[in-house]
Amino acid sequence: MTFVCVDEPQGFRSSCPPLATVTSDIAIVRFHGRNTDTWEKKGITAAERFNWYYEREEVDEWVPKIREMAEEAREVHLMINTCYRDQSVVNARLLRERLSKVG
Protein backbone atom coordinates (compact mmCIF):
# COMPACT_ATOMS: atom_id res chain seq x y z
CA MET A 1 0.00 0.00 0.00
CA THR A 2 1.30 3.45 -0.88
CA PHE A 3 1.38 6.21 1.71
CA VAL A 4 0.37 9.50 0.08
CA CYS A 5 2.50 12.40 1.30
CA VAL A 6 0.72 15.74 1.46
CA ASP A 7 1.70 19.39 1.44
CA GLU A 8 -1.12 21.40 2.98
CA PRO A 9 -1.69 24.08 5.61
CA GLN A 10 -0.57 23.09 9.08
CA GLY A 11 -2.16 23.87 12.43
CA PHE A 12 -5.66 22.50 11.80
CA ARG A 13 -7.25 19.39 13.28
CA SER A 14 -7.55 18.13 9.71
CA SER A 15 -3.89 18.81 8.85
CA CYS A 16 -1.63 15.93 7.88
CA PRO A 17 2.02 16.41 8.80
CA PRO A 18 4.29 16.95 5.75
CA LEU A 19 5.97 13.56 5.98
CA ALA A 20 8.03 12.15 3.13
CA THR A 21 7.48 8.45 3.60
CA VAL A 22 7.95 5.63 1.11
CA THR A 23 5.93 2.49 1.84
CA SER A 24 5.99 0.76 -1.55
CA ASP A 25 7.70 0.95 -4.92
CA ILE A 26 5.54 3.95 -5.84
CA ALA A 27 5.76 7.18 -3.85
CA ILE A 28 3.17 9.95 -4.15
CA VAL A 29 3.16 13.57 -3.03
CA ARG A 30 0.06 15.74 -3.37
CA PHE A 31 0.53 19.50 -3.29
CA HIS A 32 -2.67 21.16 -2.06
CA GLY A 33 -1.23 24.61 -1.36
CA ARG A 34 -1.09 26.32 1.99
CA ASN A 35 -4.13 28.58 1.98
CA THR A 36 -4.99 28.81 5.68
CA ASP A 37 -7.85 31.23 4.97
CA THR A 38 -9.85 28.64 3.02
CA TRP A 39 -8.61 25.26 4.25
CA GLU A 40 -11.58 24.48 6.51
CA LYS A 41 -14.01 27.04 5.14
CA LYS A 42 -17.48 25.61 4.53
CA GLY A 43 -19.53 26.06 1.37
CA ILE A 44 -16.69 26.76 -1.08
CA THR A 45 -15.45 24.91 -4.14
CA ALA A 46 -12.27 22.84 -4.30
CA ALA A 47 -10.80 25.51 -6.56
CA GLU A 48 -11.36 28.10 -3.83
CA ARG A 49 -10.01 25.82 -1.08
CA PHE A 50 -6.83 24.98 -2.98
CA ASN A 51 -6.27 28.51 -4.31
CA TRP A 52 -2.50 28.84 -3.94
CA TYR A 53 0.59 29.86 -5.89
CA TYR A 54 3.61 28.22 -4.28
CA GLU A 55 6.61 30.32 -3.37
CA ARG A 56 10.05 29.04 -4.31
CA GLU A 57 10.97 28.50 -0.64
CA GLU A 58 7.88 26.35 -0.07
CA VAL A 59 8.78 24.11 -3.00
CA ASP A 60 12.42 24.01 -1.95
CA GLU A 61 11.36 22.43 1.36
CA TRP A 62 10.23 19.39 -0.63
CA VAL A 63 13.18 19.06 -3.03
CA PRO A 64 15.47 17.05 -0.70
CA LYS A 65 12.51 14.98 0.49
CA ILE A 66 11.53 14.15 -3.09
CA ARG A 67 15.10 13.21 -3.99
CA GLU A 68 15.29 10.94 -0.97
CA MET A 69 11.99 9.34 -1.91
CA ALA A 70 13.31 8.78 -5.44
CA GLU A 71 16.20 6.77 -3.99
CA GLU A 72 13.79 4.48 -2.16
CA ALA A 73 10.93 4.11 -4.65
CA ARG A 74 10.83 2.86 -8.23
CA GLU A 75 8.54 5.77 -9.20
CA VAL A 76 7.69 9.09 -7.57
CA HIS A 77 4.49 10.84 -8.61
CA LEU A 78 4.07 14.54 -7.80
CA MET A 79 0.49 15.76 -8.02
CA ILE A 80 -0.35 19.45 -8.03
CA ASN A 81 -3.85 19.99 -6.68
CA THR A 82 -3.98 23.78 -6.76
CA CYS A 83 -6.86 23.94 -9.17
CA TYR A 84 -7.73 27.64 -9.45
CA ARG A 85 -7.12 29.13 -12.90
CA ASP A 86 -3.53 28.41 -14.03
CA GLN A 87 -2.12 27.57 -10.62
CA SER A 88 -1.49 23.87 -11.20
CA VAL A 89 0.52 24.55 -14.36
CA VAL A 90 2.47 27.43 -12.79
CA ASN A 91 3.16 25.42 -9.63
CA ALA A 92 4.21 22.33 -11.62
CA ARG A 93 6.66 24.42 -13.64
CA LEU A 94 8.12 25.88 -10.44
CA LEU A 95 8.48 22.41 -8.94
CA ARG A 96 10.18 21.09 -12.08
CA GLU A 97 12.53 24.10 -12.13
CA ARG A 98 13.47 23.76 -8.46
CA LEU A 99 14.04 20.00 -8.75
CA SER A 100 16.49 20.63 -11.58
CA LYS A 101 18.36 23.48 -9.82
CA VAL A 102 18.36 22.97 -6.07
CA GLY A 103 21.16 20.70 -4.88
C-alpha positions in Angstrom: 0.0 0.0 0.0 1.3 3.4 -0.9 1.4 6.2 1.7 0.4 9.5 0.1 2.5 12.4 1.3 0.7 15.7 1.5 1.7 19.4 1.4 -1.1 21.4 3.0 -1.7 24.1 5.6 -0.6 23.1 9.1 -2.2 23.9 12.4 -5.7 22.5 11.8 -7.3 19.4 13.3 -7.6 18.1 9.7 -3.9 18.8 8.8 -1.6 15.9 7.9 2.0 16.4 8.8 4.3 16.9 5.8 6.0 13.6 6.0 8.0 12.2 3.1 7.5 8.4 3.6 7.9 5.6 1.1 5.9 2.5 1.8 6.0 0.8 -1.6 7.7 0.9 -4.9 5.5 3.9 -5.8 5.8 7.2 -3.8 3.2 9.9 -4.2 3.2 13.6 -3.0 0.1 15.7 -3.4 0.5 19.5 -3.3 -2.7 21.2 -2.1 -1.2 24.6 -1.4 -1.1 26.3 2.0 -4.1 28.6 2.0 -5.0 28.8 5.7 -7.9 31.2 5.0 -9.9 28.6 3.0 -8.6 25.3 4.2 -11.6 24.5 6.5 -14.0 27.0 5.1 -17.5 25.6 4.5 -19.5 26.1 1.4 -16.7 26.8 -1.1 -15.4 24.9 -4.1 -12.3 22.8 -4.3 -10.8 25.5 -6.6 -11.4 28.1 -3.8 -10.0 25.8 -1.1 -6.8 25.0 -3.0 -6.3 28.5 -4.3 -2.5 28.8 -3.9 0.6 29.9 -5.9 3.6 28.2 -4.3 6.6 30.3 -3.4 10.1 29.0 -4.3 11.0 28.5 -0.6 7.9 26.4 -0.1 8.8 24.1 -3.0 12.4 24.0 -1.9 11.4 22.4 1.4 10.2 19.4 -0.6 13.2 19.1 -3.0 15.5 17.1 -0.7 12.5 15.0 0.5 11.5 14.1 -3.1 15.1 13.2 -4.0 15.3 10.9 -1.0 12.0 9.3 -1.9 13.3 8.8 -5.4 16.2 6.8 -4.0 13.8 4.5 -2.2 10.9 4.1 -4.7 10.8 2.9 -8.2 8.5 5.8 -9.2 7.7 9.1 -7.6 4.5 10.8 -8.6 4.1 14.5 -7.8 0.5 15.8 -8.0 -0.4 19.4 -8.0 -3.9 20.0 -6.7 -4.0 23.8 -6.8 -6.9 23.9 -9.2 -7.7 27.6 -9.4 -7.1 29.1 -12.9 -3.5 28.4 -14.0 -2.1 27.6 -10.6 -1.5 23.9 -11.2 0.5 24.6 -14.4 2.5 27.4 -12.8 3.2 25.4 -9.6 4.2 22.3 -11.6 6.7 24.4 -13.6 8.1 25.9 -10.4 8.5 22.4 -8.9 10.2 21.1 -12.1 12.5 24.1 -12.1 13.5 23.8 -8.5 14.0 20.0 -8.7 16.5 20.6 -11.6 18.4 23.5 -9.8 18.4 23.0 -6.1 21.2 20.7 -4.9 
